[in-house]
Amino acid sequence: MRKSHLGVSALIELGLLCLPSIPAYIWLWPAVSGTELLYPVQCLVYAYVLCGTLFIGLRRWTWGQLGLNRRGIGLSLACGTVLIAERLLAQLALGLW
C-alpha cells in the first residue's frame, strides 16, 4: 500500500478539523447570537480547535518543535496577550462592549 503524501494527509486532517464549522455556521451561531450562551459556546469552539490542532501537530512533531517550550510558550503568550488587548480596545472604542 502506498503511503499518501504528507501534504495531502495534512489537508485531509485540516478538513476534518474544520468539518464541524458547517453546522455551526448554519445553526449554532444564529441560534446563540445575542444570548448569554455566546461566550461559553465560543470557549468550547476555541478549545476544540486548540485540541484538534495539537492532535494533528503532535502526530508529526514534538512539543518543542511546535513551540511549546520555555522560549516558545513565552512568545506565544505575549503575542496572544497583545491580540486580546487589541480586540478589547477595539470593542471599547467602537462601543461594542
MODELLER restraints for C-alpha pairs under 7 A, 6 or more apart:
rsr = mdl.restraints
at = mdl.atoms
rsr.add(forms.Gaussian(group=physical.xy_distance, feature=features.Distance(at['CA:17:A'], at['CA:52:A']), mean=6.32, stdev=0.5))
rsr.add(forms.Gaussian(group=physical.xy_distance, feature=features.Distance(at['CA:32:A'], at['CA:38:A']), mean=5.35, stdev=0.5))
rsr.add(forms.Gaussian(group=physical.xy_distance, feature=features.Distance(at['CA:63:A'], at['CA:69:A']), mean=6.94, stdev=0.5))
rsr.add(forms.Gaussian(group=physical.xy_distance, feature=features.Distance(at['CA:67:A'], at['CA:73:A']), mean=6.25, stdev=0.5))
rsr.add(forms.Gaussian(group=physical.xy_distance, feature=features.Distance(at['CA:91:A'], at['CA:97:A']), mean=5.71, stdev=0.5))
